[in-house]
Amino acid sequence: MNDIIGPVSYGGREGAKESWTKPFSEKTSEMLDAEVRKMIVTAHQRTTDLLKKHKDDVEKVAQLLLNKEVISR
């Protein structure tokens, strides 16, 4: 999963040009990255599980959208 979620860059390319510094240590940055990564992996797994559990309903909705383009209640 680490291939999907790479290291976070605080400030991006512009951050390298500016003299912006993180208001926390590198260790804290690593801890934050790990927690965010864990949240994303958990959310991804939960979403995958829900889609599998409700696959028939998802396919029905997809087919309705393909046929009608709009779904109303």
N, C-alpha and C positions, 0 to 999 in steps of 0.2 A: 504494500500500500504506500510505502514511502516514495515509490516512483511517481505516484499520482500527486502527492502533496509534498512539494519540495520545500526548501527552506524559505522562510519569510524574510523579506527585505524591508526594513522599516525606513521608508522614505524613497524607495525605488531608485531610479537613475538620478532623479533630481536630488535625492538625499545625498548622493555621493558628491554632487557639486556644491551643495549647501553645507554650512557648518552646523547642521542639526545633530544633536546628540540625544540618545535615548535617555529618558529619565529613570532608567533602571539598569542593573548590571547585565552582563552577558549571560550569567547563570539564570537570572530571572527571565531573560528573553528566551532561553532554551526551555525553561519550565512552562512559560506561556505558550510557546510553539507546540510543546508536547500535549498540553491540555487542549488546545484548539484542535490539533490533529486527532486527539482521542474523541472529541465531540463530533468532528466531521465523520470519522470512521463509524461511530455509533449511529449517527443519523443516517448515514448511507446504508448500514446494515438493516436498520429498522425500516427504512423505505423499501429496500429490496424484499424484506420479509413480508411487508404489507402488500406489495405488488404481487408477490407469489400467492399469498393467502387469498387475495381478491382478484386473481387473474381473470376469471370468467367475467366478473363485473367490469373490469378495466377493458376487456376486449369488446363487451357490449357497448360501452360508452364510445370507444374508438370507432366501432362500426357505425354507430348512430352519427357521429361527427362526420365520418366519410360520406355517409348517405345524405345527411341533411345540412351539414356545415354549421348548424345552430341547434342547440338543445334548449328547450324551455320546459318548465315544469308543468 
